[in-house]
Amino acid sequence: MRRRVRVLLGLLLVTGGQARAALAAGAPKDTVTVGAALSLTGSLAREGALTREGYDHCATVVNKKGGVHVGDRAYKLALRYQDDQSTPDVAGRLVEQMNSSGIKLVLGPYGSASTEAAAAIVERNGQVMVEGAGADDKIFAKGYRRIFAVLSPASTYLGAILRAHVELSQDKPKRVAIVSADDGFSKTAAKGGEAEAGRQGLEVVGVEYVPNGTTDVSSALTRLRPKRPDLVLGSVHLQEGIAIVKQSQELGLNPAGGFGETVAPATPDFIRTLGKSAEGVMGSAQWTPDVPGHDDWFGSAADYNTSFRAKFGREAVYHNAEATAACLAMVMAMERAGSLEPDKVRDALAGLDVDTFFGPIRFDPTGKNTAKPMYVIQIQDGKVVTIWPRGSLTQPLRPLAPGSAEAGGGTSPGERFAQSTVYGLLQGGLYGLVGVGFSMVWGVTNIVNLSQGALVVGGAYIAWELNATFGLDPLIGMLVSALVLFILGYAVQRSLINLVMNAPIFMTLLLTFGLELATVNALVWALTGDYRSIPTGYATEAFAVGGVRVPYGRLVGFALAVALTAALAAFLGRTRLGRAIRGTGMDRGAARLMGIPVAHIYAVTFGLAAALAGAAGAVIGTVSTFSPAAAGGFTLRSFVVAVLGGLGNMWGALAGGILLGVVEAWGGQYLSGTLVNAIAFAVLVLVLIVRPSGLLGRPFYEARVEAA
């Protein structure tokens, strides 16, 4: 007993000594919680992940250095994240929930749209938000007093690229074209670029708008090509930025001054996806490791990059740095205020005038950081280098090889129409390939498979992994993707979906939607939300027929779509198993009476559809970019294609896909690019009015017997 007492006393003495040592060292005893709604899933998941890394790095460094010192107390900095699903309305609701939970100090979400939604809630609730990823000037024109942005405003993004090009290039551009996404940030940046072009005496030959998040900008590029721009600027995010470079190669748009884009070139996925095609592309950046500036927390920009690399195993990009800078500004304000009261923190932010690793931070009355310049980068030898403003650490602008804006492509109205038609046909073939399996499952089993898009993305990832690991051409990897997904599709239908075959349709909708969510999140967890593309030597090459360019990669994809559709139609019409599938789709009860194993037939049908989705994913991964967030778009396209073509009709699905592709191409060529989706659904409604069963649909699917 005495021995136990001595041991207990010894432990108390040791722990007491450790506690005193910790207190003497200023270790935090309490915690201050700062909230952040971030895009952890959805179309902005990649950028959201980069933002989270920046916030996490800030918290790690601050806590390692003793925490946040407020008066005579030290607080551990804790960050509470919630997923806004890349949706502005959700971001606003989450900030509202944080306020209800007592969280008054908030770090901003990623993107101007979500930041604007959150800003209104913050202002109303008396919270305080510091953000580093919402650059749209319009956010700060609404009279808000509790929103502070450490980054340079959107209106300076393209302007900085233009100024750098004019100052640094020997052959100065004269004619500039702009491609802009239709979100608020991109539009503001595009207008800033137009204004700067005017100040520099440059002619803006065209401004084309495309849907935010699109991977097809061909219509905009086709309209710009005959205008012979010397420089093509993209006011875009990552997906559109990659598409501009890839599809310009396909269409023969090769401006002498190259390309300059907002956001995309500084993102690691840009170089990884485009490879050598990224060489020479210029970009605007909020920060680089070469910028001047220093603070007591992170040191210089180079020091920040070193510590970030040690934690995450790669170089920091400006998305990381701007997030860390926003967090740092909040920490500095809390310490200078000597309080955690939101009003006092707000006042401290308003008076902040400091030098940091991110550059100077000084807010004007609207909350914008007007002290920090925008930087310009260029991709050189597969790396991001700083080229402007000129300084001791910047590299010279590397000129591009001479090019022509109309290499291999026509410029007359007739040639432009032909080009858009050809591109629409080829794109429509891919749509048809995505929708053929979806249509078959719907027609045979009466299940609307909302997990179709996840299967397409899964097929793309399998082909990408085979290419990256074994160097396997994606057209060969397509066979492996199809086989793997056939097995997976068969197993999922037999073990899960078969359980609800006789349930109301909303049950199968819920189940397949849940499968899509589970698959997408599993892909994000296993492979991250990075954008990828399968590199080949032929994907962006093209041949010219008169004034029309035909990309090899898309032509191969179209040929495969036709071949696979023909093979499936032959299988269903000429084999015993295929006829069993068709018979089961017409009358399940009669099929059972004839001895057909219905459960097995349904599983085979689902497996075949999954295999086709895998093949489609492999082809799409070759000619375009993909990520887990793309799954929803593929599912939507599949639905439209199936309804247009007619349920259960393979050739109808292909025809529906081609119709959709051509209508989108024509609409994008002659109307605003932002109306493309509306045009597609208008055609869907029109077809349903004129022919409810679809282009090639058969009415017996409407009257089929669903006997148990």
PyMOL commands that set and color helices and strands:
alter all, ss='L'
color gray80, all
select helices_A, chain A and resi 2-24+45-64+88-100+112-125+137-141+154-168+184-199+218-227+238-251+264-266+268-278+301-312+318-337+342-350+413-445+452-470+474-495+497-500+505-527+552-574+576-586+588-593+598-623+628-645+650-670+673-690+699-701
alter helices_A, ss='H'
color red, helices_A
select strands_A, chain A and resi 30-38+68-70+73-83+105-107+128-131+147-149+175-181+203-210+231-235+259-262+282-285+294-295+299-300+353-356+359-362+375-380+383-388+542-545+548-551
alter strands_A, ss='S'
color yellow, strands_A
deselect
rebuild
show_as cartoon
